[in-house]
């Protein structure tokens, strides 16, 4: 019973921590660097953003992603619960994407999403948004390769 309550509280905290505004900003920031993303690649953004240490590392100005494979080898611990984060963020991804389409930030194409213009960063959005914005180029680089390779190596179960 105590474990179930603790998990419920974690889910409620997660709902506030990963709200539609920060999720939409994260997707917009990564799309700013990528320009276009297929839906499978777009679905990888929020599970990455949900991992605080991963975002902190990717936001470091001295850090550059060479390839997904190299990043995975060097940071295997960041992917230990990636499947859970992926499954937990699917609804949030769809909601944020729908919000971005409704306000005219993105266009939905048959096989992906194009950005019209990114949501501009403002300091009043907070430190987390600032870290996401600084990490967005590395996140775009991280998911720029073959999505099948990412899904397979991150052990995402569909």
Secondary structure, DSSP 8 states (H G I E B T S, - for coil): -HHHHHHHHHHHHHHHHT-HHHHHHHHHHHHHHHSEEEHHHHTTHHHHHT-HHHHHHHH-TT-----HHHHHHHTGGGGTTHHHHHHHHHHHHHHHHHHHHHTTSEEE-SSEEEESS-----GGG-HHHHHHHHHHHHHHHHTSS-HHHHHHHTT---
